[in-house]
Amino acid sequence: MRIDLHTHSTESDGTDTPAELVATAVAAGLDAIALTDHDTTAGWAAAERAVRDLSEPGRLLLVPGAELSCSCLDATGQSITVHLLAYLFDPNSAALVREQARLRAERRERLYGMARHMAEDGFPVDPDEIMAGLPPDSPGGRPHLARALVKAGTVASVDEAFAEYLGGSGRYYLPRTDTPVHRAIDMIADAGGATVLAHPFATARGPVVTADVVAELAEHGLSGIEIDHPDHDPDTRARLRGLAAELDLIPTGSSDYHGTNKTIRIGQETTPPDSLDRLIERCSGSKVIS
């Protein structure tokens, strides 16, 4: 089986609709995907319908999920951002619904603020137009502003927009208030789901946690760790495999597919079938769709 447990749709910062994402996965020969949009489950229903509409029943398994942006203390006591992939949780959990709504609202405010600052400085972007192009109540993100800059001819690519203006050290970057990672792990567990630490040692993205922090998160209830990811080199993957074995964390692999926002192909990295089985065994909140 070829399994990709980290993909995004237009309900957050991808460029494929949920139905298009399903079609893309089938065309790529995948057997299972997880839809893990940022801070929302809005794409689940459309993705499920697309799977049900496939001419071959059982052709593709859909694992409902989400990606959560969290704050975590590193080894020096400084707060850094980590991402949790949450799978097969109850989307109607009251605590989770409230927190995801807060995060979506803050993401939209942040996007508008960054776009407004750029417009005030003469960049050819329209904050209101960007916001009007988002699905209702979706978590707007920096890629939406990056695409506007590409469309205006200011930059040649989304990557260039992040490197020049929108990254953590960029002039127009605005921070956000993420969920404390321990609280996020607890909320997903209470909702019957499992959590996997996404791209934990991807240093190109910024500060990362240490192995000791991963061990502490595992003790707190973290289920797994994403090892095979486009931002992890071979040495990093080897370190993470050893850490997963030492801590009994479920090892996963994923493309982190965002459509045309990135050059990464869906299914470029994959998860072992037994890892998906282990994740499913730990969950009681929602079901895999086939």
Salt bridges, closest charged atoms under 4 A:
ASP13 OD1 - HIS8 ND1 3.68
ASP13 OD2 - HIS38 NE2 3.39
ASP13 OD1 - HIS258 NE2 3.33
ASP39 OD2 - ARG107 NE 2.59
GLU48 OE2 - ARG52 NH2 3.42
GLU67 OE1 - HIS6 NE2 2.96
GLU67 OE1 - HIS8 NE2 2.97
GLU67 OE1 - HIS38 NE2 3.68
GLU67 OE2 - HIS83 ND1 2.76
GLU67 OE2 - HIS199 NE2 3.68
GLU99 OE2 - ARG102 NH2 2.79
GLU99 OE1 - ARG183 NH1 3.21
GLU106 OE1 - ARG102 NH1 3.23
GLU120 OE2 - ARG116 NH1 3.20
ASP121 OD2 - ARG171 NH2 3.31
ASP137 OD2 - ARG104 NH2 3.00
ASP178 OD1 - ARG176 NE 2.61
ASP186 OD1 - HIS220 NE2 2.96
GLU216 OE1 - HIS182 NE2 2.86
GLU226 OE2 - HIS6 ND1 2.97
ASP228 OD1 - ARG237 NH1 3.25
ASP228 OD1 - ARG241 NH2 2.56
ASP231 OD2 - ARG205 NE 2.74
ASP248 OD1 - ARG278 NH2 3.29
ASP256 OD1 - HIS6 NE2 2.97
ASP256 OD1 - HIS8 NE2 3.33
ASP256 OD2 - ARG205 NH2 2.91
ASP256 OD2 - HIS229 NE2 3.13
ASP256 OD1 - HIS258 ND1 3.53
ASP256 OD2 - LYS262 NZ 3.69
GLU269 OE2 - ARG237 NH2 2.81
